[in-house]
């Protein structure tokens, strides 16, 4: 018989969370200029802003922390870190960094120049910003189904192969220093990429002698989706699936704050000896020596254990099912979400949720603000504020931290979303009063267009 899928862990330590009233949240939201990034974390009840670095580490990770070797050069912790990463990813060079965006900055700083074009299924915010910072153009080539929130394609994160070929033919392979494939596709609703698609992208890259890099932040979740949905992979382990996928590439960037199950850290991998040396030279200038890369030895130890734990099937079964539980419960009541539910988050379709709010009044930000006002839930807009004119959708991401919240927390989130859904016609849009030149959503200040929240 089918049984309830339970959390595959026991709780050994708890962190109190603070309740606020609606009146208090009105004041707090106004003080934060309607930007949830500017809220004090202590004033958030359920924090779904991100799953990046917000998870709970395991007893095995905490035990490994105590083994941290803080030697400046050549630490044993780096050796264990490198061995664990190579066991899964298989690349010759493993270069640690303090988080994923640092790895991105080093990769694009070494490989890209003004006038270059970098295709991706969908760039996330820091990826796009780091590409554009060096003067290159970031181009999103997700399949058409990936731009349709209600479409239930099993691999909506796939790259459009025909569009990739057309882009290379149009701009010339010499202007494409690398192709990136983001697994899972965060900006596109946390949707997975199929093994067949990775194989096809790799073939196009090989044909034109263009390196293929993976943005591997959520590689374990992507691997489990392949196991569940792609023919021929039913009997393979998530680790075997990951190893095959990375075998189609030439390197990767990784924020270990996601499927590394750690609170900080990341890395950059490559098979190119010359490129690795250039990357290490830049790393020394800005991050640290190549055997620590801006991280403490204890952080390297936590990541070494965490990337392996992320591939455990009991954990992944629970992770995917608990996220789907949230998505299915609200969509059954008519709430528009990106379908099917992703691995690390549920994405509300803000344009369908609030069709009366025009895009230049940031429906995603307005919806996120209302969720906080109603129930103290913090989420994040992925749409017109984050990506400007490049935004194809306006989404609100509810990212689930790993091993943090229980079923009761998720049920509470369902209740709050449904209450906001019932009063959706009363929600009003917002306008910008301040924006930064890069990554404006982190520090933007907004105000209501016609009415106070």
N, C-alpha and C positions, 0 to 999 in steps of 0.2 A: 504494500500500500504506500501511497505517496505521503510523506511526512513533512511537517514544517521544516524549512531550511533555517537552522539556527546559526548564531555567530560561532565560528570554530575557534573560540578562545574563551578564557575566563578573565574577569576583571580583577586586578590585584591592587590597583590604585585609582582613586577618583579625584576629579577636579570639580569643585562647585561652580555652578553657573548662576548668574544674577538675573532676577526678574525685574522688568521695568513696566511701568504703566503706559498706556497709549499716550497720555498727556506728556509724560516724560520723553517718550520717543518722538513726539512732535517737536519738542524743543531741541532734542539731540539731532534730529534730521535737518532742521533748519540751520543749526550751528555747523553741521558738516556740509552745508551748501548742496544738499540732496545728492551727494556723492558718497556712497557707502564705504569707499576706501578711506575716507576721512573720519569715519566713526571710531571711537575707542573700542577695542575688542571687548573690554569689560562690560560694555553696554549692549552687547549682542547675545541673544539667548541661544540660537542655533546658527552656527557660522558655516555657511555653505559658499563663502566667497571663492574658495579654491580648495583643491585637494593637494596643493603643492606645499610640502613640508609640514602639513597640519595633521598627519597621521600619528598613531600611537606605535612606538617601537615595541618589539617583542622582548621577552626575557632573554632570548638568545642574543639579540642585538645589544641589550644592556650589558650582558656578560662580556660580549666582544669589546664594548667600549672600554672596559677595564684592562684590556690587552693593548690599548692604544700605545704605539711607539711614537713619541713626539720628537724623534731625531729630525734635524733639519734636512738631512740628505740620506737617502738609502735606507729608510725605515722598514722594519719588518711589516708594518701595517700596509705600506704600499705594495709589498710583494703579495700579501694576501688579497688585497684589493684588485690588483692587476690579474691575478690568477682566477679570481671569481668572475671578473668581467670577461676575460678571454674564454672562459669555459662556456659562456652563453653566446657572446657576440663574435668571437673568433678572429678579431682583427689584430694585426701585428703590434700596433702601437696604441697604448692606453694612456691618455693624458688627463689627469684630474683637474677639476676647476671648482670654484666655490658654488656654482650652480649652472643651470643650463644656458642662461643667456650669456654667461662668460665664455662657454664653449662655442656658442654661436658667434660671438664677437671675434674670437680668435679665428674660427674657420673662415668667416666671410672677409675678415681683415686680411687674411693671407691669400685667399683664392679669388676674390672679386675686385673689380675696379669700375670706375665710372663708365657707363654704357653697357655693362654686362646685363644679362637677363637670367634670373634664377626661377625656374618653374618649381611648383610644389602642388600637391593636391589642394591644400589650403594652408597658407602661412598663418601661424599664430602671431600674437601682437609683437613679442620681442623678436621673433624670427624676421618678420617683415621690417621692423625698425632697424635691425642690424644690417639687413640687406640694403635698405635705402640709405643708411648712414654713410656707406662707402660709395654711394652714387649709382648703385645697380638698381635694376627694376625687379620687383617681386611680382610674379604672375601666378595666379591661382588657376589650376586646371582640373578641378574636381569634376566627376561625371555629372551630367545634367540632373540625375536623380538626387544628387547631393545638395542641390539648391532648392529642393522641394520638400519642406518639412514634413508633410503628411505622407510622403511616399515611403513604402515599407521595404525597399530594396535591402537585401541582407548585407551588402558591402557598399554603403553609400559614401565611404571614404575613398573609394577607388579613384585613381587618376584617369583622366580621359586620354587614352592612348593616341587616338586620332588627333586630338588637340595638341598633344605633345609633339607629334611628328610635324604638324603644321607649323608650330612655333619654331622648331629647329630649322625647318626649311625656309621660313620667312626671315629670321634674324641671322641665321648661319651658326653652325656649331661652335665656331671660334668665339662667339659672344655668350656662350652658355658654359660657364666654368664648372657647374655641377647641377644636378637635378636632386631635389629633396622629396622624400616621401614621408609624411607624418603619420605615425601609427600609435594609437588611433587618431583620427582626424578631429582634433579638439575644436577648432573653430567651426567645423561642420556638424556639430552635434555629438561629438565623441563616437563617431561611426568608424567601424573597422575597415581595413584594407585586406583584400583577399590575397592568398598566396599566388594565385594565377595573375593577378594584377601586378604584384611585385615582380613576378617573373617576366611579364611583358614589358614593364618599365625598364627593367634591367637589360632586356634584349635591345630595346631602342637605344639605351645609353651605350651599350657595347658597340652597336653598329656605328655610332657617331663618335666613339672614343670620349665620352663624357662620363665623369665619375658620378656614381649614385650614392647619396648619403641618406640615411634614415634619421628623422627626428623620432627618437625611440622612447620618449617619455613614458608611454603607456604600452610598451611592447608586450607585457604579460597579458593584459586584458585583450589586446589584439590577437594574441596567440590563442587564447581561449575561445574567442569568437570564431576563429578559423576551425578549431576543433569541433565546435557546435554546428557550424553552418556550411563548411566546405567539404564536398565529397572527397574521400580518400584520406582524411585527417582524423577520422573518428577515433582510431585506436592509437594515435600518436600522443605523446605527452606535450604539454605546453612548452616545455624546454626544447624538445626535439623540433617543434614547429618554429620556435624563435631561432634556433640555430640554422634551420634551413633558410628562413627569410633573410637573415643577416648575411648569409652566404651569397645572396644575389647582389650585395652592395659592396662599396669600397670603403665605407666608414660610417660614422654616426655621431650625432650629438645626443646628449642625454641629461635631463634634469633628474637626478637621483631622488629628488623630493617627491616624485610620483611613484612609479613602479620600482624605485630603489628603496622605498619604504623608510626613508631617512628624513630628518628634519632640515638638512642642508646638504649641498654637494651636487656634483655633476661630473661629466667627463666628455672627452672628445676622442674618438677612435679613427684610425686610418691605417690602410695598408701601404701607403706611399711613404717611403723612407725620407725623401727630400722634403716633402710637405710636412712630415712629422717634425723634422728638425726646425723648419721655419716656425711651426706652431709652438714648439717648446721654447724657442728664442723669444717669441712674443709673450708666452706664458711667464717666463722669468721676469720680464719687464713689468708685468701688471698683476700677476696672480701669485707667483711664488716659484720655488724650485720644482722641477718636474716630478719629484717623488712625493710632493704634498699639494701643490697647486692651489694654495689658498685655504686648505682644509687642515684641521687637526688630525693627528693619527687616529684618534678615537672615531672621528667622522668616517674615515676610510674604512675602519673596521665595521661600523654600523652598515655602510653601504654594501660591503662584501657579503655580509649575511643577508641583508634585505633583498637584494636582487634575486637571490635564490629563493627566499621565502615567497616572493611575489609570484613565483611559478608553481606553487603548491596548489594542487587541484581542489582540495577542500576549501582553501581560501578563495580561489577564483570562482568556484561555484556559488559560494555565499556572496561574494562581491557583486557578481553580475545579477544574481537573483534579487538581492536587496535593492539595488538601483532600479531594476525593472518593477519591483513592487511599488515604489513611489510613482513611477511613470504610469503604470497601468491603472492605479487607483484614481489618479486625477483625470486621465484621458477617458476613462469610463464615464465620467461625469461631464464630458464635453470639453474639457480644458485642452486647447491645442498645444501639442508638444512635437518635437522632432521625433519621428518614428523611424524604426523601432527604438526603444530606449537604449542609450549608450552604456558604456561600461563604468565610467567614473562619475557621470552626471546626468541629470535630466535637464533638457533645454526647453523652456517655454517659448512658444512662437508668439512674440510680443505683437507683431503686426496683425495676426489673427485674433489675439486676445483683446487688443485695443485698436480696432480698425478705425475708430474715430480720431485717433491721434496721428497726425502726419509725421513722416519720417524725420523732418527737420525739427520736430519737437521731442525726439528721442523716446519713442514708446517703450523701449527696453529699460531705460533708466527710470522712467515713470513707474513701470511695473515693479522693478526692483525696490524702489522707494516705498511703494505701497505694501509690499510684502513685509518690509521692516516695520512700517507703521502699524500694520495689523497684528503681527505676531513676534516681532523681534528677530526675524530671520534675515540674515545677510546673504545676498547672492551677487552675481555680477552680470552686467550687460555685455553682450558680445554682438555688436551691431554698429549703428551709425555713429555713436560716440567713440567707440574703440577704433573703428576702421575708416570712418569718414565716408567719402564717396566710393571706396572700395567695398563697402558692406553690401552683400547680396541679400542678407536676412537681418532681422532684428530679433535677437534671442536673449533670453535671460537664463543663465546657467546656474543650476543648483548642484554644485560639486560636492560629492560626499567624501569627507576625510576618511582615510583608511583606519579601520578598527577603533573608531572613536564613538560613534553614536549607535544607540540600540534601536530596536523595533519601535519602542514607544516614542522616541524622538521623531522617527520617520512618520508615524501616525499623526503626530502633532503638526508636522510640516504639511501633510495632506489636508488636514482640517483648515489650516491658515490659507492655503492656496485656494481651496474651494470657497472660503468666505470672501476672498478678494475677487474670485470669479463671479460670485453673485452680485457684487457691487461694482463691477468693472465699468459700467457706463458713467459712473461719477468720477473716474480718474482723469486727471488733466495732464497735458504735456508740460515740458520744461524747455527753458532756453539757456544757452551758455552765457556766462558773464566773465569767465576766464578759461583760457586753454593754453597749454604748453606746446612748443613746436613739435615735440616727439612724445609718443605714448601719452596723449593728452588725458585719457580716461583715468589715469592714476591720480591726477591732481586737479582735474577740472572742477569748476564751481558753476552751479546752476541755480535757477530759481523757477518757481511755477509761472506758467504763461498767463493764466487767467485767475487762478484761485489758489489759496493756501492749501497745503497738504492736509 
